[in-house]
Structures are given as C-alpha cells and as structure tokens.
Amino acid sequence: MLFEPPIDLLVSVAGCRYAVAVIVGARAKDLENKIPTLLNGSANLAIDYAAGELVRGEIIGVQSK
C-alpha cells in the first residue's frame, strides 16, 4: 500500500486520481521491465519509486487544456 508520498500530493501534481493511476502504473511497469536490479523483485517498491518520481517532477503526464 502506498503511504509516501500522500495521495493528495500526487493528485495535486497529476491533476486527478485517474492520471495518478495511469502515470504511476505505467512507470512502475516500465521500471519492472527495464531496471529490475533497481527494484530487487518487489512490486510495491516499483509503485513507491514511480510515485516518488512523479512528485519530484522526474516523470510527467499529458495534461489536457
């Protein structure tokens, strides 16, 4: 379960909960496929790592206007 960063912070960065789910989910899957040594085989760590990247601005999603 994701506790850090808080969901409210993720939503404020991404714009909505759906965007958070799509962006973080896609990045976590990408991490699991391309950089498994970074994650050491833990699925929860991929989600945590991807959420942290979103908050830090290392990954971004497409925002509608």
Residue frames relative to the residue before (quaternion, step in Angstrom):
aa qw qx qy qz dx dy dz
M 1.0000 0.0000 0.0000 0.0000 0.00 0.00 0.00
L 0.4206 -0.7258 0.5013 0.2122 3.52 -1.00 0.91
F 0.0343 -0.8062 0.5906 -0.0080 3.58 -0.69 1.10
E 0.7841 0.1682 -0.0793 0.5922 3.58 1.06 -0.69
P 0.5261 -0.2759 -0.7846 0.1773 1.64 -1.38 2.02
P 0.6246 -0.5584 0.3839 0.3881 3.60 -1.17 0.51
I 0.6102 -0.5873 0.3943 0.3568 3.57 -1.11 0.72
D 0.6118 0.5591 -0.3582 0.4299 3.62 1.02 -0.68
L 0.6468 0.5024 -0.3114 0.4819 3.58 1.03 -0.75
L 0.6425 0.5193 -0.3183 0.4649 3.59 0.98 -0.83
V 0.6594 0.5027 -0.3059 0.4679 3.59 0.97 -0.86
S 0.6475 0.5148 -0.3316 0.4536 3.59 0.97 -0.76
V 0.6590 0.4883 -0.3062 0.4833 3.60 1.12 -0.61
A 0.7708 0.3881 -0.1906 0.4680 3.59 0.83 -1.02
G 0.5477 -0.6377 0.3915 0.3743 3.59 1.11 -0.53
C 0.7881 -0.1172 0.0793 0.5990 3.60 1.04 -0.70
R 0.6660 -0.5239 0.3544 0.3955 3.56 -1.24 0.39
Y 0.6112 0.5540 -0.3492 0.4446 3.56 1.05 -0.74
A 0.6549 0.5104 -0.3088 0.4640 3.58 0.92 -0.90
V 0.6140 0.5381 -0.3438 0.4639 3.59 1.01 -0.78
A 0.6766 0.5032 -0.2977 0.4476 3.58 0.83 -0.98
V 0.6885 0.4815 -0.2876 0.4599 3.57 0.89 -0.92
I 0.6944 0.4852 -0.2832 0.4497 3.58 0.80 -1.01
V 0.7116 0.4474 -0.2631 0.4735 3.57 0.77 -1.04
G 0.6451 0.5290 -0.3249 0.4455 3.59 0.97 -0.78
A 0.6679 0.4938 -0.2977 0.4706 3.56 0.94 -0.90
R 0.6703 0.4915 -0.3043 0.4654 3.58 0.93 -0.85
A 0.6364 0.5241 -0.3340 0.4570 3.60 0.99 -0.79
K 0.6431 0.5069 -0.3195 0.4768 3.59 0.99 -0.80
D 0.6321 0.5318 -0.3163 0.4665 3.56 1.02 -0.83
L 0.6544 0.5108 -0.3066 0.4657 3.58 0.95 -0.88
E 0.6633 0.5114 -0.3116 0.4489 3.59 0.92 -0.89
N 0.7055 0.4634 -0.2649 0.4662 3.58 1.03 -0.77
K 0.7930 0.3634 -0.1698 0.4586 3.59 0.88 -0.89
I 0.8104 0.1676 -0.0670 0.5573 3.59 1.03 -0.70
P 0.0240 0.8515 -0.5236 0.0113 3.64 0.63 1.00
T 0.6061 0.5640 -0.3736 0.4183 3.61 1.07 -0.52
L 0.5920 0.5655 -0.3587 0.4484 3.59 1.16 -0.55
L 0.7501 0.4228 -0.2023 0.4666 3.56 1.02 -0.84
N 0.2516 -0.8010 0.5025 0.2063 3.61 1.18 -0.44
G 0.7031 -0.5212 0.2635 0.4057 3.59 0.99 0.85
S 0.5701 0.5942 -0.3944 0.4080 3.63 1.15 0.23
A 0.3828 -0.7441 0.5038 0.2145 3.60 -0.62 1.15
N 0.6481 0.5206 -0.3315 0.4460 3.61 0.96 -0.77
L 0.6196 0.5519 -0.3444 0.4392 3.57 1.03 -0.70
A 0.6107 0.5511 -0.3524 0.4463 3.60 1.05 -0.70
I 0.6604 0.4904 -0.3003 0.4829 3.59 0.95 -0.86
D 0.6567 0.5098 -0.3083 0.4624 3.58 0.91 -0.89
Y 0.6645 0.5068 -0.2990 0.4607 3.56 0.93 -0.93
A 0.6689 0.4994 -0.2928 0.4663 3.59 0.93 -0.91
A 0.6388 0.5127 -0.3277 0.4709 3.61 1.01 -0.77
G 0.6405 0.5177 -0.3213 0.4674 3.58 1.00 -0.76
E 0.6333 0.5248 -0.3262 0.4660 3.57 1.03 -0.76
L 0.6350 0.5322 -0.3260 0.4553 3.58 1.00 -0.79
V 0.6776 0.4875 -0.2908 0.4676 3.59 0.88 -0.90
R 0.6979 0.4646 -0.2695 0.4737 3.58 0.99 -0.80
G 0.5024 -0.6779 0.4076 0.3491 3.59 1.27 -0.14
E 0.4223 0.7187 -0.4552 0.3130 3.58 1.23 0.31
I 0.7481 0.1550 -0.1354 0.6308 3.57 1.25 -0.39
I 0.0999 -0.7889 0.6039 0.0544 3.54 -1.11 0.65
G 0.3352 -0.7149 0.5724 0.2211 3.53 -1.27 0.38
V 0.5767 -0.5550 0.4583 0.3863 3.52 -1.31 0.10
Q 0.1708 -0.7857 0.5887 0.0832 3.55 -0.78 1.02
S 0.3591 -0.7267 0.5416 0.2229 3.56 -0.97 0.86
K 0.3392 -0.7499 0.5349 0.1913 3.55 -1.17 0.59
